[in-house]
Amino acid sequence: MLVLDWMKSKVISVSPGETLRQARRLFREHNINRLPVVDDNHMVIGLLSTADLKRFAPTNATGVEILEALELLETTRVREAMVPNPVTIGPHNTIEQAAQKMIDRHVACLPVTDAAGKLQGILTGMDVFKALLDLSGSDQPGVEAGFFLPYKPGTLREVLDKLRGQGMRIISVLSSVRGTDMRKVKIRFRGEDEASQNKALEMFRDHPGLRYWARGDEFFLKEEKLEDVQKPGENPHPES
């Protein structure tokens, strides 16, 4: 999944010489929280957020303080409040790379630029969430089943073949490997009706790799000890 498929390509931007009052008007008119700051060549040189404005216009200001804050917004330029040289991403990077960059650099959005640094779009954390939901197929009716499977050839195929044998249609398969011996697998599938899905679920009830399944408000969690549950990021087989 590429950034170009999920970024907003129609981006409201601001120049460094505009006032904070002008920037605030853009925030309000377009109901946005961040503005890429671009120069005359449309090159990204900064990023301005509503949080940056709060430093110049306190929300609890009253009386004379309000007048002073308004004057400050009118006289202060965007270049004085923006975050210079913001973290960016390319349109041909993957959504996973964008998400990792957001986590590593502790940012909530990424201006999207071409190789020269010219603004192409903007990608927010919400866009990444939407991409994840699309990839997982969670917006489609069906059953989600989670497995812990040995990281060996054929183990995943065995589960998928059993589902297909029951007439199930596979919506999505997500898999992650931790260590060298096991992997987590999430499969979303659906059948012609609830009865056919129930039959498939019953087939897996005693499967050694099944951890849970969920369908709407229904949920089944295989009995397990708390210490056996692997948390995200943990290696189930740490080196001694």
Secondary structure in CASP SS format (residue, H / E / C, confidence):
PFRMAT SS
TARGET T0000
AUTHOR 0000-0000-0000
METHOD secondary structure of the structure
MODEL  1
M C 1.00
L E 1.00
V H 1.00
L H 1.00
D H 1.00
W C 1.00
M C 1.00
K E 1.00
S C 1.00
K C 1.00
V C 1.00
I C 1.00
S C 1.00
V E 1.00
S C 1.00
P C 1.00
G C 1.00
E C 1.00
T E 1.00
L H 1.00
R H 1.00
Q H 1.00
A H 1.00
R H 1.00
R H 1.00
L H 1.00
F H 1.00
R H 1.00
E H 1.00
H H 1.00
N C 1.00
I C 1.00
N C 1.00
R E 1.00
L E 1.00
P E 1.00
V E 1.00
V E 1.00
D C 1.00
D C 1.00
N C 1.00
H C 1.00
M E 1.00
V E 1.00
I E 1.00
G E 1.00
L E 1.00
L E 1.00
S E 1.00
T H 1.00
A H 1.00
D H 1.00
L H 1.00
K H 1.00
R C 1.00
F C 1.00
A C 1.00
P C 1.00
T C 1.00
N C 1.00
A C 1.00
T C 1.00
G C 1.00
V H 1.00
E H 1.00
I H 1.00
L H 1.00
E H 1.00
A H 1.00
L H 1.00
E H 1.00
L H 1.00
L H 1.00
E H 1.00
T H 1.00
T C 1.00
R E 1.00
V H 1.00
R H 1.00
E H 1.00
A H 1.00
M C 1.00
V E 1.00
P E 1.00
N C 1.00
P C 1.00
V C 1.00
T C 1.00
I E 1.00
G C 1.00
P C 1.00
H C 1.00
N C 1.00
T E 1.00
I H 1.00
E H 1.00
Q H 1.00
A H 1.00
A H 1.00
Q H 1.00
K H 1.00
M H 1.00
I H 1.00
D H 1.00
R H 1.00
H C 1.00
V C 1.00
A C 1.00
C E 1.00
L E 1.00
P E 1.00
V E 1.00
T E 1.00
D C 1.00
A C 1.00
A C 1.00
G C 1.00
K E 1.00
L E 1.00
Q E 1.00
G E 1.00
I E 1.00
L E 1.00
T E 1.00
G H 1.00
M H 1.00
D H 1.00
V H 1.00
F H 1.00
K H 1.00
A H 1.00
L H 1.00
L H 1.00
D H 1.00
L H 1.00
S H 1.00
G C 1.00
S C 1.00
D C 1.00
Q C 1.00
P C 1.00
G C 1.00
V E 1.00
E E 1.00
A E 1.00
G E 1.00
F E 1.00
F E 1.00
L E 1.00
P E 1.00
Y C 1.00
K C 1.00
P C 1.00
G C 1.00
T H 1.00
L H 1.00
R H 1.00
E H 1.00
V H 1.00
L H 1.00
D H 1.00
K H 1.00
L H 1.00
R H 1.00
G H 1.00
Q C 1.00
G C 1.00
M C 1.00
R E 1.00
I E 1.00
I E 1.00
S E 1.00
V E 1.00
L E 1.00
S E 1.00
S E 1.00
V E 1.00
R E 1.00
G C 1.00
T C 1.00
D C 1.00
M E 1.00
R E 1.00
K E 1.00
V E 1.00
K E 1.00
I E 1.00
R E 1.00
F E 1.00
R E 1.00
G C 1.00
E C 1.00
D C 1.00
E H 1.00
A H 1.00
S H 1.00
Q H 1.00
N H 1.00
K H 1.00
A H 1.00
L H 1.00
E H 1.00
M H 1.00
F H 1.00
R C 1.00
D C 1.00
H C 1.00
P C 1.00
G C 1.00
L E 1.00
R E 1.00
Y E 1.00
W E 1.00
A E 1.00
R E 1.00
G C 1.00
D C 1.00
E E 1.00
F E 1.00
F E 1.00
L E 1.00
K C 1.00
E C 1.00
E C 1.00
K C 1.00
L H 1.00
E H 1.00
D H 1.00
V C 1.00
Q C 1.00
K C 1.00
P C 1.00
G C 1.00
E C 1.00
N C 1.00
P C 1.00
H C 1.00
P C 1.00
E C 1.00
S C 1.00
END
